[in-house]
Amino acid sequence: MNGNYQYPSKNPILQLKQKMKLRGFSQKIIRSYSYYITKILKFTNKNPKTVNTENIRNYLEKLANEKKSASTLNIIYSTLKLYF
């Protein structure tokens, strides 16, 4: 086995990608969801296991204040719902 392989359980983004792939998500959706999960983790500067509801609300409020479209906010909400 390749020594560079990292089991998805050790990397939250790889774990999410694997979960979506197994559920039949398109590559476009997988890229989009991965992007938004990376963004919220950078925003909170927390381990995924410690991100809480308040962190998620603050992130969504920040995006709403930036005038993100309703469709973008819905995609991000779906991403967060699937992941967290």
Secondary structure by P-SEA (a helix, b strand, c coil): cccccccccccaaaaaaaaaaaacccaaaaaaaaaaaaaaaaaaccccccccaaaaaaaaaaaaaacccaaaaaaaaaaaaacc
